[in-house]
């Protein structure tokens, strides 16, 4: 069993399922795939994974979610997990939110919805090769 995880954060279950299917298709069983439907839940999942000795290497997060916006979540995640790669996947984030995540959360890039899976694979591969 692998000890590396990829976390997907979006308040829409259908998007989470689609992302897991597509990314699993790309990486196969090389990672544990986890999901969260809010920034707060994602922070809890990250902590649970860390407690189990599993390193989350990548988080892909939406921006427009109830409670905590994606840029705020990514900044909080970066404070605790600075080595984790972060990608924002959104259709609605303002440039200000993206800039906040870039400057304060070490955002690798922002991909706009609807995404092209091959473009997303390319972005993820680039992010992973930068580790």
C-alpha positions in Angstrom: 0.0 0.0 0.0 1.2 3.4 -0.9 1.8 6.1 1.8 1.1 9.1 -0.5 -2.2 10.7 -1.1 -4.0 13.2 -3.4 -6.8 15.1 -1.8 -9.7 16.7 -3.9 -11.8 19.4 -2.3 -15.1 20.6 -3.8 -18.6 21.0 -2.4 -20.1 19.2 -5.4 -20.1 15.4 -5.1 -20.3 14.8 -8.8 -17.1 16.9 -9.4 -15.3 15.0 -6.7 -16.3 11.6 -8.2 -15.2 12.8 -11.7 -11.8 14.0 -10.5 -11.1 10.8 -8.6 -12.0 8.6 -11.6 -9.9 10.7 -14.0 -6.9 11.0 -11.8 -7.0 7.4 -10.8 -7.1 6.6 -14.5 -3.9 8.6 -15.0 -2.0 7.5 -11.9 -3.6 4.0 -11.2 -2.9 2.8 -7.7 0.2 4.9 -7.1 -1.7 7.1 -4.6 -4.5 7.1 -2.0 -7.4 9.3 -3.2 -9.3 11.2 -0.6 -12.1 13.8 -1.0 -13.6 16.5 1.2 -16.6 18.8 0.6 -15.3 21.8 2.5 -12.1 23.5 3.5 -12.7 22.6 7.1 -13.3 18.9 6.3 -10.2 18.9 4.1 -8.1 20.2 7.0 -9.4 17.3 9.1 -8.7 14.8 6.3 -5.1 16.1 6.0 -4.6 15.7 9.7 -6.0 12.2 9.7 -3.8 11.2 6.8 -0.7 12.7 8.6 -1.7 10.8 11.8 -1.7 7.6 9.8 1.7 8.3 8.3 0.4 9.1 4.9 1.9 12.1 3.1 -0.5 14.2 1.1 1.6 15.2 -1.9 -1.1 17.1 -3.8 -4.4 18.9 -3.1 -6.8 20.1 -5.8 -9.3 22.5 -4.5 -12.3 24.4 -5.7 -12.6 28.0 -4.7 -16.3 28.7 -4.2 -17.4 26.5 -1.3 -19.6 27.2 1.8 -17.8 28.3 4.9 -14.2 28.6 3.8 -13.2 29.7 0.3 -10.6 27.7 -1.5 -7.8 30.3 -1.3 -8.3 30.6 2.5 -8.2 26.8 2.8 -5.0 26.6 0.6 -3.3 29.2 2.7 -4.2 27.3 5.9 -3.1 24.0 4.4 0.2 25.6 3.3 0.9 26.8 6.8 0.8 23.3 8.1 1.9 21.3 5.0 4.3 23.6 3.1 5.7 20.9 0.9 2.3 19.8 -0.4 1.5 20.8 -4.0 -1.6 22.9 -4.4 -3.8 23.4 -7.5 -7.0 25.4 -7.6 -9.7 24.1 -9.9 -12.4 26.7 -10.3 -14.8 28.4 -12.5 -15.4 31.4 -10.3 -12.3 32.5 -8.4 -11.4 36.1 -8.7 -7.9 37.1 -9.7 -7.5 38.5 -6.1 -8.3 35.0 -4.7 -5.9 33.3 -7.0 -3.2 35.9 -6.2 -3.8 35.3 -2.4 -3.4 31.5 -2.9 -0.2 32.1 -5.0 1.4 34.5 -2.6 0.3 33.0 0.7 -0.4 29.4 -0.1 2.3 28.6 -2.7 -0.3 27.8 -5.3 1.2 25.9 -8.2 -1.4 27.0 -10.7 -5.1 27.6 -11.2 -7.1 25.5 -13.7 -10.4 26.8 -14.9 -13.6 24.7 -15.0 -14.8 23.1 -17.0 -11.4 21.3 -17.2 -9.9 19.2 -20.0 -8.6 16.0 -18.4 -5.5 15.9 -20.5 -4.7 19.5 -19.6 -5.2 18.7 -16.0 -3.0 15.6 -16.3 -0.3 17.7 -17.8 -0.5 20.3 -15.0 -0.4 17.6 -12.4 2.6 15.9 -14.0 4.4 19.3 -14.2 3.6 19.9 -10.5 4.8 16.4 -9.5 8.0 16.8 -11.4 8.8 20.0 -9.6 8.9 18.2 -6.2 
